[in-house]
């Protein structure tokens, strides 16, 4: 669905290399999905269990994202393949546009209960089904829009990169314990450098405690709706136990509660309804820079040290990296500066001749009314002439903040009858003894507006600012040669889906016992087949004994228990 993805998000879109999934990958998918179907039918919010059917997700094999698109289209959504962790603003922006971002990697069998890395189990099986609930879908789009416009600090951007690297290392089967520990230490150091709660961190926490790890309904018997719980065998069972502290949901409490992406949660919030989430998140959005504006919004843009744009009440938008703000004695912004390439826009469309080529070295602009109380953006051409501002004439004005601007007017730009820009040759801009612009620097484009009404962490006109951005393609680094264990998984799958063969199953078990004494998942799959075709066979009893022996190891005990519960239709009965 690339043609429906906004151009500024296409740089994150990749391809699903479906042929690269191995038989073990499909077995991992099937194990988790069967677990969740078995356990979640009684504990998940009904929107999930009903949506699971509507989403068309197959329990037995990893879905094709193209197939998911067709089902999601019925509710006005779509899916886009992304390459692992992407920046928070992009992640949220996909959802604001009704697009579910899906990382198509799948977790390793060693991380089958939980993985901090984005994978297709979490995002397809966890997020997609519940979107078929209209109210919840609306909530996700709302929080997506708020998150897409949330400012992070420079330190948080560095912490994100450390988080992304840790998730890659933890999911890579070739990573050593030292590499994992080193990556964790780097993340800890980057997180410790973060101070305060930025907008991005606040919305991230709200998202984590709702969309990812939320509980809903009766406080004493809540249902699961968070995707992190719905897609995790371990978390979905753990979260409703007495080991996890339950707290009533509030925005304030969620914002002030940090989380750990590397381990199971020790506490969760229970919300009353999806309507409650919508109401509280909308209120939170009113506190943010993109809706509130003002000096605080400019400060947030500066502290991000990333590309952003501010918007004047005249409608003029300035895109660039904001580096400096001059404030008056009351702490209010009266002049703002960018560094490097900058552009000017109106209603997210770049003004002709005001792109990064014209403003390559930064931009400076006053904010406020004139010294005599005149609101410059409200003046007609006739009014401007009375102020001495007209084409091909010299002008001189003084702002309330003390800036003096003088020079030769060469252009006046209006938008909807509001003055937004004055181009001035031979221009001098000063604040006391400080020269803000000198005639030798070229043409000065005076941004017009008495206040800043919005600031957002992205370009106003992405296409014009960056030009065409090619799609990135997900790296297909896997070998297509099956390992001996993969071959055994494939044979068992064919026995299940094509035709059962007693002779072949005995052959497979012989090779399994000889070469893979600790392979628990394939033993479960074979027991499942034997339970259907030869429930009283000696072979099944032998495999059960193998699993019983393996279950004495902590790393296998719960996995084997959960698998046998599904095969025998039990709800959490101990072996």
Phi, psi and omega per residue, in radians:
X1 nan 0.565 -3.078
X2 -0.969 -0.567 -3.070
X3 -1.205 -0.322 3.140
X4 -1.745 -0.049 3.132
X5 -1.510 2.229 3.118
X6 -0.929 2.518 -3.021
X7 -1.033 -0.589 -3.100
X8 -1.260 -0.198 3.108
X9 -1.771 -0.188 -3.052
X10 -1.166 -0.397 3.136
X11 -1.124 -0.323 -3.112
X12 -1.702 -0.062 -3.054
X13 -1.450 2.363 -3.133
X14 -2.177 -2.919 -3.138
X15 -2.028 2.634 3.021
X16 -1.656 1.962 3.125
X17 -1.564 1.387 -2.972
X18 -1.069 -0.604 -3.108
X19 -1.166 -0.219 -3.111
X20 -1.456 -0.246 3.101
X21 -1.188 2.328 -3.128
X22 -1.598 2.890 3.041
X23 -0.979 -0.584 3.089
X24 -1.184 -0.684 3.088
X25 -0.996 -0.831 3.139
X26 -1.123 -0.610 3.108
X27 -1.178 -0.663 3.068
X28 -1.074 -0.840 3.092
X29 -0.963 -0.858 -3.062
X30 -1.116 -0.731 3.130
X31 -1.033 -0.893 -3.098
X32 -1.130 -0.764 -3.102
X33 -1.142 -0.715 3.097
X34 -1.148 -0.681 3.071
X35 -1.030 -0.867 -3.069
X36 -1.175 -0.708 3.069
X37 -1.035 -0.737 -3.088
X38 -1.165 -0.799 -3.035
X39 -1.532 -0.661 -2.967
X40 -1.391 -0.229 -3.118
X41 -1.065 -0.405 3.128
X42 -1.852 -0.261 -3.000
X43 -2.043 -0.295 3.140
X44 -1.518 2.673 3.033
X45 -1.006 2.462 -3.062
X46 -1.027 -0.430 3.106
X47 -1.092 -0.566 3.124
X48 -1.295 -0.862 -3.079
X49 -1.115 -0.640 3.097
X50 -1.278 -0.687 -3.124
X51 -1.204 -0.467 3.130
X52 -1.062 -0.662 3.103
X53 -1.252 -0.764 -3.085
X54 -1.188 -0.481 -3.074
X55 -1.292 -0.274 3.124
X56 1.282 0.307 -3.134
X57 -1.342 2.245 -3.113
X58 -1.510 2.280 -3.137
X59 -1.154 -0.555 -2.901
X60 -1.599 -0.222 3.132
X61 -2.620 2.669 3.137
X62 -1.014 2.344 -3.090
X63 -1.340 2.691 2.950
X64 -1.534 2.286 -3.093
X65 -1.094 -0.544 3.093
X66 -1.081 -0.646 3.078
X67 -1.203 -0.684 3.108
X68 -1.075 -0.655 3.124
X69 -0.982 -0.745 -3.099
X70 -1.113 -0.665 3.129
X71 -1.303 -0.725 3.140
X72 -1.165 -0.504 3.137
X73 -1.043 -0.454 -3.137
X74 -1.129 -0.415 -3.141
X75 -1.970 0.283 3.102
X76 1.377 0.327 3.095
X77 -1.989 3.002 3.035
X78 -2.593 -3.102 3.113
X79 -2.332 2.517 3.089
X80 -2.260 2.372 3.114
X81 -1.437 2.233 3.103
X82 -2.159 2.798 -3.049
X83 -1.695 1.479 3.081
X84 1.214 -2.618 3.136
X85 -1.174 2.306 3.086
X86 -2.106 2.829 -3.140
X87 -0.950 2.569 -3.075
X88 -0.980 -0.742 -3.115
X89 -1.088 -0.659 3.120
X90 -1.221 -0.760 3.117
X91 -0.980 -0.820 3.134
X92 -1.212 -0.649 -3.068
X93 -1.142 -0.647 3.043
X94 -0.946 -0.830 -3.072
X95 -1.249 -0.580 3.056
X96 -1.045 -0.537 3.116
X97 -1.604 0.172 3.122
X98 1.281 0.588 3.139
X99 -2.172 2.151 3.121
X100 -1.505 2.022 3.100
X101 -1.358 2.273 -3.064
X102 -2.220 2.087 2.976
X103 -1.441 2.218 -2.977
X104 -1.616 -0.050 2.983
X105 -1.113 2.729 3.034
X106 -2.183 2.525 -3.059
X107 -1.043 2.676 3.054
X108 -1.262 2.710 3.132
X109 -1.018 -0.551 3.133
X110 -1.172 -0.366 3.108
X111 -1.966 0.547 -2.955
X112 -1.151 -0.499 -3.131
X113 -1.404 -0.584 -3.085
X114 -2.833 2.418 3.015
X115 -2.454 2.417 3.084
X116 -1.333 -0.249 -3.101
X117 -1.446 2.465 3.061
X118 -1.075 2.327 3.080
X119 -2.532 2.968 -3.013
X120 -1.206 -0.462 3.061
X121 -1.108 -0.799 -3.122
X122 -1.164 -0.810 -2.952
X123 -1.514 -0.606 3.109
X124 -1.437 -0.921 -3.080
X125 -1.386 -0.483 -3.119
X126 -1.493 -0.851 -3.022
X127 -1.538 -0.713 -2.959
X128 -1.119 -0.846 -3.008
X129 -1.006 -0.762 -3.036
X130 -1.272 -0.259 3.083
X131 -1.135 -0.288 3.126
X132 -1.271 -0.142 2.983
X133 -1.451 2.126 -3.006
X134 -1.067 -0.753 -3.106
X135 -1.191 -0.768 3.116
X136 -1.114 -0.729 3.120
X137 -1.003 -0.720 3.125
X138 -1.137 -0.708 3.107
X139 -1.051 -0.759 -3.110
X140 -1.124 -0.694 3.103
X141 -1.151 -0.670 3.136
X142 -1.148 -0.865 -3.131
X143 -1.186 -0.505 3.057
X144 -1.116 -0.771 3.131
X145 -1.123 -0.713 3.126
X146 -1.159 -0.784 -3.137
X147 -1.125 -0.610 -3.139
X148 -1.146 -0.375 -3.106
X149 -1.922 0.301 -3.097
X150 -1.604 2.326 3.107
X151 -1.472 2.379 2.968
X152 -1.896 2.822 3.075
X153 -1.545 2.923 3.105
X154 -1.046 -0.690 3.137
X155 -1.134 -0.605 3.131
X156 -1.233 -0.601 3.066
X157 -1.078 -0.683 3.104
X158 -1.194 -0.660 3.107
X159 -1.150 -0.619 3.093
X160 -1.080 -0.774 3.136
X161 -1.091 -0.633 3.102
X162 -1.197 -0.658 3.093
X163 -1.137 -0.769 3.138
X164 -1.057 -0.746 -3.129
X165 -1.156 -0.727 3.129
X166 -1.067 -0.749 -3.133
X167 -1.085 -0.644 3.121
X168 -1.173 -0.786 -3.112
X169 -1.132 -0.742 -3.099
X170 -1.165 -0.519 -3.103
X171 -1.570 -0.253 -3.141
X172 -1.361 2.042 -3.098
X173 -1.126 -0.293 -3.132
X174 -1.531 -0.107 -3.106
X175 -1.202 2.451 3.075
X176 -1.542 2.857 3.092
X177 -1.048 -0.651 3.139
X178 -1.143 -0.729 3.125
X179 -1.095 -0.698 3.115
X180 -1.147 -0.796 3.140
X181 -1.127 -0.696 3.102
X182 -1.085 -0.753 -3.139
X183 -1.139 -0.673 3.096
X184 -1.120 -0.692 -3.129
X185 -1.153 -0.723 3.087
X186 -1.052 -0.763 3.129
X187 -1.076 -0.758 3.121
X188 -1.029 -0.766 -3.137
X189 -1.120 -0.734 3.126
X190 -1.180 -0.670 3.128
X191 -1.181 -0.634 3.119
X192 -1.175 -0.426 3.125
X193 -1.343 -0.253 -3.137
X194 -1.397 2.265 3.109
X195 -2.156 2.540 3.134
X196 1.305 3.109 3.130
X197 -2.051 1.767 3.106
X198 -1.245 2.985 3.060
X199 -1.032 -0.744 -3.099
X200 -1.107 -0.726 3.132
X201 -1.183 -0.669 3.138
X202 -1.119 -0.836 -3.119
X203 -1.229 -0.533 3.075
X204 -1.087 -0.736 3.127
X205 -1.188 -0.716 3.089
X206 -1.054 -0.782 -3.139
X207 -1.100 -0.745 -3.108
X208 -1.064 -0.808 -3.048
X209 -1.438 0.000 3.089
X210 -2.126 -1.360 -3.055
X211 -1.059 -0.637 -3.099
X212 -1.570 -0.785 -3.013
X213 -2.350 0.708 -3.100
X214 -1.581 2.566 2.957
X215 -2.029 2.733 -3.003
X216 -2.559 2.635 3.025
X217 1.747 -2.499 -3.130
X218 -1.029 2.190 -3.060
X219 -1.047 -0.613 -3.080
X220 -1.522 -0.309 3.073
X221 -2.434 1.130 -3.054
X222 -1.290 2.831 3.039
X223 -1.839 2.753 3.136
X224 -1.564 2.334 2.979
X225 -2.346 -0.206 -3.133
X226 -1.271 2.355 -3.068
X227 -1.113 -0.575 3.113
X228 -1.120 -0.530 3.081
X229 -1.435 -0.717 -3.075
X230 -1.184 -0.424 -3.067
X231 -1.813 0.067 -3.062
X232 -2.099 2.059 3.124
X233 -0.999 -0.826 -3.100
X234 -1.183 -0.846 -3.079
X235 -1.128 -0.695 -3.064
X236 -1.099 -0.574 3.089
X237 -1.468 -0.694 -3.090
X238 -1.143 -0.644 -2.934
X239 -1.156 -0.482 -3.105
X240 -1.640 0.021 -3.137
X241 -1.404 2.939 3.131
X242 -1.246 -0.198 3.127
X243 -1.260 -0.307 -3.113
X244 -1.841 2.125 3.136
X245 -1.280 2.260 3.134
X246 -1.799 2.374 -3.134
X247 -2.304 2.492 3.077
X248 -1.097 2.405 -3.077
X249 -1.325 2.362 2.885
X250 -2.567 2.611 3.140
X251 -1.013 -0.793 -3.081
X252 -1.070 -0.770 -3.117
X253 -1.173 -0.722 3.133
X254 -1.097 -0.737 -3.126
X255 -1.082 -0.619 -3.065
X256 -1.670 0.287 3.097
X257 -2.069 1.976 -3.142
X258 -1.339 3.007 -3.132
X259 -2.503 2.849 -3.128
X260 -2.119 2.072 -3.085
X261 -1.387 -0.165 -3.000
X262 -1.691 -0.078 -3.097
X263 -2.558 2.954 3.124
X264 -1.149 2.640 -3.057
X265 -1.346 2.531 3.099
X266 -1.760 -0.197 3.092
X267 -2.615 2.656 -3.133
X268 -2.487 2.787 3.088
X269 -1.811 2.534 3.083
X270 -1.991 2.022 3.090
X271 -1.632 2.828 -3.108
X272 -1.372 -0.732 -3.048
X273 -2.877 2.928 3.053
X274 -1.175 -0.527 3.095
X275 -1.104 -0.669 3.094
X276 -1.072 -0.732 -3.136
X277 -1.092 -0.772 3.138
X278 -1.051 -0.818 -3.105
X279 -1.077 -0.797 -3.077
X280 -1.264 -0.644 3.139
X281 -1.223 -0.648 3.082
X282 -1.061 -0.728 3.108
X283 -1.106 -0.728 3.118
X284 -1.076 -0.690 -3.132
X285 -1.021 -0.512 -3.129
X286 -1.191 -0.270 -3.116
X287 -1.577 -0.066 -2.980
X288 -1.603 2.803 -3.033
X289 -1.049 -0.621 -3.058
X290 -1.255 -0.304 3.073
X291 -1.904 -0.512 -3.030
X292 -1.590 -0.644 -3.134
X293 1.163 -2.690 3.092
X294 1.433 -3.066 -3.125
X295 -1.072 -0.656 3.141
X296 -1.050 -0.650 3.124
X297 -1.147 -0.696 3.100
X298 -1.122 -0.749 3.118
X299 -1.017 -0.714 3.140
X300 -1.137 -0.675 3.098
X301 -1.113 -0.710 3.139
X302 -1.166 -0.775 -3.093
X303 -1.192 -0.338 3.105
X304 -1.305 -0.511 -3.074
X305 0.926 0.560 3.118
X306 -2.228 2.900 3.103
X307 -1.018 2.378 3.139
X308 -2.672 2.998 2.967
X309 -2.426 2.527 3.039
X310 -1.934 2.709 -3.136
X311 -2.229 2.236 3.055
X312 -1.382 2.813 3.075
X313 -1.170 -0.228 3.052
X314 -1.332 -0.299 -3.082
X315 1.855 -0.225 -3.140
X316 -1.211 2.381 3.116
X317 -2.058 2.360 3.118
X318 -2.018 2.110 -3.139
X319 -1.917 2.284 3.093
X320 3.023 -2.988 3.020
X321 -1.689 1.971 -3.053
X322 -1.435 2.252 -2.990
X323 -2.086 -0.482 -3.028
X324 -2.592 2.515 3.010
X325 -2.336 2.359 3.055
X326 -1.754 2.283 -3.089
X327 -2.059 2.715 3.093
X328 -1.494 -3.041 -3.067
X329 -1.153 -0.263 3.122
X330 -1.658 0.060 3.140
X331 1.419 0.238 3.135
X332 -1.690 2.469 -3.105
X333 -1.154 2.316 3.071
X334 -2.158 -0.198 3.122
X335 -2.754 2.413 -3.111
X336 -2.302 2.557 -3.108
X337 -2.281 2.526 2.960
X338 -1.940 2.903 3.010
X339 -2.162 2.584 3.108
X340 1.283 -2.949 -3.063
X341 -0.927 2.289 -3.097
X342 -2.410 2.623 3.078
X343 -2.400 2.785 3.116
X344 -2.052 2.400 -3.075
X345 -2.437 2.887 2.979
X346 -2.336 2.240 -3.129
X347 0.839 0.818 3.073
X348 1.111 0.376 3.032
X349 -2.158 2.186 -3.082
X350 -1.117 2.396 3.085
X351 -1.245 2.473 3.088
X352 -0.993 2.360 3.084
X353 1.187 0.320 3.110
X354 -2.287 0.695 3.075
X355 -1.589 -2.963 -3.079
X356 -1.183 -0.385 3.089
X357 -1.224 -0.575 -3.140
X358 -1.426 -0.627 -3.131
X359 -2.012 1.102 -3.026
X360 -1.372 -0.403 -3.008
X361 -1.987 0.397 3.112
X362 1.845 3.079 -3.021
X363 -2.673 2.455 3.073
X364 -2.205 2.467 -3.057
X365 -2.636 2.418 3.073
X366 -1.370 2.817 3.060
X367 -2.343 2.248 3.054
X368 2.350 -3.073 3.139
X369 -1.662 2.973 3.094
X370 -1.348 2.911 -3.048
X371 -1.058 -0.541 -3.138
X372 -1.538 0.132 3.119
X373 1.635 -0.019 -3.128
X374 -1.190 2.316 3.046
X375 -1.664 1.803 -2.936
X376 -1.039 -0.678 -3.066
X377 -1.207 -0.253 -3.127
X378 -1.640 0.042 -3.039
X379 -1.522 2.414 3.017
X380 -1.406 2.989 3.109
X381 -1.050 -0.619 3.110
X382 -1.151 -0.741 3.115
X383 -1.093 -0.702 -3.117
X384 -1.112 -0.652 3.126
X385 -1.078 -0.644 3.116
X386 -1.134 -0.459 3.109
X387 -1.524 -0.024 -3.127
X388 1.454 0.380 3.136
X389 -1.987 1.797 3.094
X390 -2.654 2.796 -3.039
X391 -0.996 2.419 3.044
X392 1.087 0.442 3.101
X393 -2.207 2.730 3.036
X394 -1.318 2.531 3.129
X395 -2.357 2.801 3.022
X396 -2.689 2.167 3.123
X397 -2.373 2.742 3.087
X398 -2.230 2.237 3.128
X399 -1.458 2.769 3.134
X400 -1.034 -0.520 3.133
X401 -1.342 -0.143 3.085
X402 1.891 -0.141 3.110
X403 -1.215 2.377 3.042
X404 -1.961 2.288 -3.112
X405 -2.170 2.218 3.103
X406 -2.459 2.671 3.119
X407 2.717 -2.977 -3.035
X408 -1.782 2.070 -3.072
X409 -1.287 2.194 3.112
X410 -2.020 -0.232 3.125
X411 -2.866 2.506 3.035
X412 -2.157 2.207 -3.119
X413 -1.983 2.191 3.120
X414 -1.989 2.658 3.008
X415 -2.429 2.094 -3.087
X416 0.886 0.787 3.082
X417 1.225 0.164 3.070
X418 -1.884 2.298 3.056
X419 -1.190 2.243 -3.127
X420 -2.079 -0.362 -3.036
X421 -2.736 2.412 3.028
X422 -2.166 2.124 3.080
X423 -1.630 2.285 -3.005
X424 -2.319 2.216 3.016
X425 -1.615 2.801 3.123
X426 0.901 0.738 -2.965
X427 -1.619 2.449 3.015
X428 -2.178 2.224 3.071
X429 -2.148 2.166 -3.098
X430 -2.337 2.704 2.990
X431 -2.328 1.728 -3.008
X432 1.108 -2.186 3.134
X433 -1.520 -0.089 -3.044
X434 -1.552 2.162 3.111
X435 -1.558 2.040 3.130
X436 -1.612 -0.450 3.070
X437 -2.680 2.388 -3.087
X438 -2.028 2.531 -3.126
X439 -0.938 -0.528 -3.104
X440 -1.249 -0.174 -3.096
X441 -1.473 -0.088 3.112
X442 1.898 -2.647 -3.129
X443 -1.382 2.361 3.058
X444 -1.783 2.195 3.077
X445 -1.780 1.895 -3.062
X446 -1.461 1.884 3.067
X447 -1.204 2.355 -3.071
X448 -1.945 2.220 3.089
X449 2.941 2.415 -3.073
X450 -1.577 -0.207 3.094
X451 -2.724 2.776 3.061
X452 -1.708 2.131 -3.061
X453 -1.753 -0.221 -3.102
X454 -2.814 2.661 2.973
X455 -2.511 2.367 -3.090
X456 -2.366 2.602 -3.038
X457 -1.511 0.843 3.097
X458 -2.868 2.973 -3.131
X459 -1.231 2.553 3.077
X460 -1.180 -0.762 3.089
X461 -2.152 1.617 -3.038
X462 -1.063 -0.833 -3.064
X463 -1.022 -0.795 -3.110
X464 -1.208 -0.626 -3.081
X465 -1.240 -0.741 -3.033
X466 -1.852 -0.326 -2.998
X467 1.356 -3.010 -3.121
X468 -1.164 2.311 3.099
X469 -1.935 2.081 -3.128
X470 -1.206 2.638 3.059
X471 -1.159 2.435 3.000
X472 -1.596 2.551 -3.103
X473 -1.914 2.352 3.140
X474 -1.051 2.350 -3.119
X475 -1.244 2.264 -3.136
X476 -1.809 1.369 -3.004
X477 -1.638 0.009 -3.082
X478 -1.380 2.606 3.015
X479 -1.346 2.506 3.126
X480 -1.624 -0.025 3.096
X481 -1.442 2.221 -3.111
X482 -1.307 2.421 3.005
X483 -1.314 2.863 3.082
X484 -0.980 -0.663 3.132
X485 -1.208 -0.713 3.062
X486 -0.997 -0.717 -3.132
X487 -1.078 -0.686 3.096
X488 -1.136 -0.733 3.097
X489 -1.068 -0.707 3.134
X490 -1.121 -0.718 -3.142
X491 -1.110 -0.731 3.122
X492 -1.135 -0.680 3.106
X493 -1.089 -0.710 3.118
X494 -1.161 -0.609 3.069
X495 -1.120 -0.606 -3.136
X496 -1.339 -0.702 -2.993
X497 -1.679 -0.421 -3.070
X498 -1.875 -1.230 -3.121
X499 -2.755 2.377 3.133
X500 -1.393 2.412 3.109
X501 -2.332 2.084 -3.135
X502 -1.087 -0.758 -3.111
X503 -1.100 -0.763 -3.108
X504 -1.169 -0.672 -3.131
X505 -1.118 -0.656 3.090
X506 -1.150 -0.680 3.110
X507 -1.106 -0.754 -3.132
X508 -1.102 -0.794 -3.124
X509 -1.089 -0.668 3.101
X510 -1.039 -0.819 3.123
X511 -1.164 -0.643 3.122
X512 -1.082 -0.797 -3.115
X513 -1.169 -0.654 -3.103
X514 -1.255 -0.745 -2.940
X515 -1.853 -0.377 -3.014
X516 -2.390 1.221 -3.068
X517 -1.129 -0.376 -3.109
X518 -1.886 0.272 -3.133
X519 -1.434 1.675 -3.064
X520 -1.409 -0.639 -3.023
X521 -1.201 -0.744 -3.141
X522 -1.178 -0.614 3.070
X523 -1.066 -0.709 3.089
X524 -1.075 -0.758 -3.124
X525 -1.103 -0.667 3.141
X526 -1.236 -0.711 3.089
X527 -1.054 -0.695 3.102
X528 -1.031 -0.774 3.109
X529 -1.127 -0.780 -3.124
X530 -1.158 -0.596 3.105
X531 -1.086 -0.534 3.129
X532 -1.433 -0.804 -2.976
X533 -1.714 -0.573 -3.121
X534 -2.496 1.146 -3.006
X535 -1.030 -0.427 -3.113
X536 -1.787 0.275 -3.028
X537 -1.279 2.605 3.084
X538 -1.152 -0.559 -3.133
X539 -1.066 -0.724 3.124
X540 -1.101 -0.719 3.134
X541 -1.107 -0.653 3.113
X542 -1.111 -0.749 -3.138
X543 -1.186 -0.630 3.082
X544 -1.108 -0.651 3.084
X545 -1.137 -0.704 3.080
X546 -1.014 -0.812 -3.104
X547 -1.167 -0.654 3.110
X548 -1.063 -0.742 3.115
X549 -1.135 -0.751 3.135
X550 -1.143 -0.585 -3.076
X551 -1.193 -0.185 3.058
X552 -1.273 -0.261 3.022
X553 -1.540 2.236 -3.071
X554 -0.950 -0.636 -3.057
X555 -1.196 -0.330 -3.136
X556 -1.871 -0.353 -2.933
X557 -0.955 -0.947 -3.064
X558 -1.223 -0.639 -3.141
X559 -1.073 -0.791 3.139
X560 -1.188 -0.767 3.099
X561 -0.971 -0.855 -3.118
X562 -1.081 -0.715 -3.135
X563 -1.133 -0.744 3.124
X564 -1.179 -0.609 3.094
X565 -1.029 -0.708 3.135
X566 -1.183 -0.789 -3.102
X567 -1.060 -0.704 -3.069
X568 -1.732 0.111 3.056
X569 1.197 0.576 -3.110
X570 -1.777 2.701 3.127
X571 -1.918 1.432 3.023
X572 1.326 0.432 3.098
X573 -1.368 2.335 -3.115
X574 -1.342 2.450 3.080
X575 -1.243 nan nan
